Amino acid sequence: EAQVTQNPRYLITVTGKKLTVTCSQNMNHEYMSWYRQDPGLGLRQIYYSMNVEVTDKGDVPEGYKVSRKEKRNFPLILESPSPNQTSLYFCASSSRGENIQYFGAGTRLSVL
Amino acid sequence: SQQGEEDPQALSIQEGENATMNCSYKTSINNLQWYRQNSGRGLVHLILIRSNEREKHSGRLRVTLDTSKKSSSLLITASRAADTASYFCATDADNDMRFGAGTRLTVKP
């Protein structure tokens, strides 16, 4: 089954404790991205990757890191989480061309 | 920054009625897409309309695109309680995807 898998689905952590949210897709998509969703603000892109070893900042990259060492994986790293990073995070992938995004189920993060 | 802006922010209708949501955007696009999100879940792609198309249908969905006005509309006909969800437009300009804040649709049985 074609899917984008994010882990964990829920995470509660404390300020400053490094964390990684994993994302994996099995559709051989070139393009992967991370979004955060906050009430009233819709989805805002954090980082995206056009292919292996190619990553670029989206609209709200501050406080986040990503890597794309393999085509299928695109982890999101919060080196020193802060309470303003409490949000619902989505990973998405798409193929070149029409750029239809396939989304993971989401990771709800709370930073205390 | 957001590209698309949906209108209205929230819409409540009775089952069987039609629901219309609008999206306005600011820059030139390659295509415009509509997505659906059930509460707290991932977004699911519904329909894509290219910049050279004016109207597209998929089942009970009808999408229009007016590039001169930089606007699109999504019509859901004969709505069902199961259509209750948030609907987002997304503009694609050379792989730069931008989502709006969404319209929250409630269909009452």
Interface residues (C-beta under 8 A of the other chain):
Chain A: V4 Y31 S33 Y35 G40 L41 G42 L43 R44 Q45 M50 D59 L88 F90 A92 R96 E98 N99 I100 Q101 Y102 F103 G104 A105 G106 R108
Chain B: S1 Q2 N30 N31 Q33 Y35 G40 R41 G42 L43 V44 H45 L48 F88 A90 D92 N95 M97 R98 F99 G100 A101 G102
